[in-house]
Structure formats: C-alpha cells, structure tokens
Amino acid sequence: MAGALAVLMAGSIIGATSAGVGASGNATAAASLASAHSAALVVPFVVLATTSVLEWSVSPSSVPPPLTTAGLVQVGALVLAAVAVITGVLAHNLALVETNIPLEFGGLAIFLVRVGPLLLAAGWARNSRIWLVISTVALAVDIGLFAHVVFEIGRRRYVSIDMVPRWLVFTIDHMTFVAVGTTALFGAIAALAGQESSHSITDALAAGGLVLGLVATAASIGAGSASLEAVFTTVLGVSVLFAIAVASRRVLAITSPRRT
C-alpha cells in the first residue's frame, strides 16, 4: 500500500503540474504531462492498491503477516513497473514503457504464488471471497490487455488512440476500475465485516452478473450490435448496483455497534 500511495502521489503531482503548464499556454508540454498522469493512475496504481487489498482481505488473522523476501520483490517489481511507465511516457520512450510489462507480469506471478492458495480455498465460489478471486483473475487479464496495446503501439498498428478498437478501450477501462478495483473493494468490505467466508447466494448472483455483463458488452461492441450492447450494459449496471446494496448492508453492520 505504501508503494500505491507513492505512485498516487507522483501521479497527482504530475497532474497538478500539467494543469499549471496548460494554464501558461504550453499545450504540448501539458499534453505530455497529462499522459504521464493518466499512465501512473490507471494500471500501476490500481495494481499496487488492489494486490495489497486482496492480500489483507484473505489474511487468516487480523495480524498482518511478516514481511518476506518474495513480498518485497513483488512490490519492488510493481513499483519499478510504475516508474518505467511514467518515465517512458514523459520521455516519449516506447522501449522504456515496454520494460514495465515483464515487471508487471513478474510481480503478479509472485503475488499469485503467495496469495493464490488462500484465495482458492474450498468454497470460494459460494461465499463473498468470489469477489477477491474475480479481482485477481481480472488483474491478470487487465495486464495482458495493457501489454497488448503497448506492443501494438510499438508495431505501429495503433498510431493514435482513435485506432484502438472501441471494444478494447471499453474492456481495459472497465476491467481496471470495475473487475479489478471495485470487486476488490466488495471483497474487502465483506472481510472487514467478518463475512468473508459466509455462504451468500447474493454475492454469487451479483458477481456472475457483473462478469457476464462486462464480457458480453465487450463482445457486443466488437460485433457492432447496439441492441445487445444495451442489454448487457444494463445487466452490468444492475449487477454492480445489487453488489453495492449488499456491501452497504455490510458497512452498516460494521458501523452500527460503534454507534451504540
């Protein structure tokens, strides 16, 4: 989480600098800084924050596990990946941006080895831990899609944002902020409420609807079907709202004893 906060601070500073440079009339420099700001706060920050939340949520006790060499290497790789992305975007150096990909994959691989067995303990599909599993799987898919875009830019297939397929833009955006970040939040709330291992059909239904809605919406966009896109975006939205309602009840369960 300290690594995530450091990346967040760097991205925020770059964003504020971009605004100041833009106000001074230097549109080119402002656009470059704005790109670095976005690059820092999309995949690098979300990956660092989510992996820390996931590891805390599946910890078998309230006492944080001790630091390990593997854990430090994992965080170090993800932080270095963030540095490579930010520096590469600022310097307009695609090779440097591409070096973040093996670092991201390496950090995620270590995370999966360390935390995967706890996530996939018996019964995960029948309780609120399903949110943590979805977030972890989405992390891997998200980094893979991000790597695809970076390498396709290097091959000059995507020379501008307008050339990236609409379904791919939608998928990366919603994979990052919904399938990775939002589901990790739902799982963390359940863990904080002491309901992480409780059997809950509502979690399974909401999680299934979210996954179906996201995947089917991306496929509908790719197929150019506006009617199917409307149906499955509705499924996605309703599923997220349903999950928010469940999470809200858990938040109330946490806070009610404190008020009394």
Buried (B, 14 or more C-beta within 10 A) or exposed (E): EEBBEBBBEBBEEBBEBBBEBBEEEEEEBBEBBBBBBBBBBBBBBBBBBBBBBBBBBBBEEEEEEEEEEEBEEBBBBBBBBBBBBBBBBBEEEEEBBBBBBEBBBBBBBBBBEBBEEBBBEEEBEBBBBBBBBBBBBBBBBBBBBBBBBBBBBEEEEBEEEEEBEEBBBBBBEBBBEBBBBBBBBBBBBBBBBEBBBBEBEEBBBBBBBBBBBBBBBBBBBBEEEEEBBEBBBEBBBBBBEBBBEBBEEBEEBEEEEEEE
